[in-house]
Amino acid sequence: MTTKKHHATDLPVAKSTREHEAQEEIDSFLRALSSYPDRFAREPYLSFQQHLSSIATAHHPPGSDE
């Protein structure tokens, strides 16, 4: 059985990355929350989840490293 070893310097970077990703997710949610009423007026069958997904995808396209 092998164990994965972490270097002490890897942990702050991982924590920082998680915090950055969490902040991006919060920002996307808040953008979607504020812009949904206008979009819903144009597209009444669009769910909030669909709108949120489009906001998150537009801000952070799949395959990008940021």
C-alpha angles and dihedrals in degrees: 000000000000126000126210113237121209123202116227090240092057095063100065090049092050091048091048091050092050091049091050092049091048091050091050090051091050091048091050091050092050092048090050092047093053096042099042098085092058093045092046089054088058096037110027094177093057112108122220089243091056091048092048090050092052091049093049092046093048091050096043112022118204113267095026117126098218 
